């Protein structure tokens, strides 16, 4: 709770993963991947509920063993490649409402972004709550090293600028910084989230991350990078 407002954290973790099968419970530096998100959420002073939404009984058991709530198994139609994160959030909030639980703020923690610092969640919530008269959401972002100005695309065999309006000759250093929303945390007023169906609503704050946090795990190579970063930054075995 923050200033009398109840807060839920939702951690989505479906069983199917094509990029890296079983990644949500694959062991990363001594713990299942999902455990890193659960443990950081439980360290928060502001979260009232830490809920894992999954379609997998195996993931549910692991999540419960690390202290998360798993009050349901997600319906199959919300566990496909085409199901959106927002559908999953709506389903979780609706289930909470049926059980008489309402939350003023909703926090999304992606298990594939485990490089959270202990106070990131509370710092983001505090920033959003202090700015609640002017902002409805906050998203963690990191500066990208590969600037859009130098990105390319293939047109058959020809190499073209990815964004035609950006000069291919422009140096990255000469452009304003570009940012990517890494999944350390997404937060919003629950009512606004249900209305806009996105965290990227018109009144959205940015929460800049440290350089080492700019990773998400989608495949084996991402996994190896995050593992190396954890060992370097957090002195893990």
ABEGO torsion letter per residue (X at the ends): XBGGBBBBBBBBBBABBAABBGAAABBBGGBBAAAAAAAAAAABAABABBBBBBABAAAAAAAAAAGBBBABBBBAAAABAABBAAAAAAAAAAAAAAAGBBBABBBBBBAABABBBAAAAAAAAAAAAAAAAABABBBBBBBBABBAAABBBBBEABBBBABAABBAABBAAABBBBBBBBAABBBBBAAAAAAAGBABBABBBBBBBBAAABBBBABAAAAAAAAAAAAAAAGBX
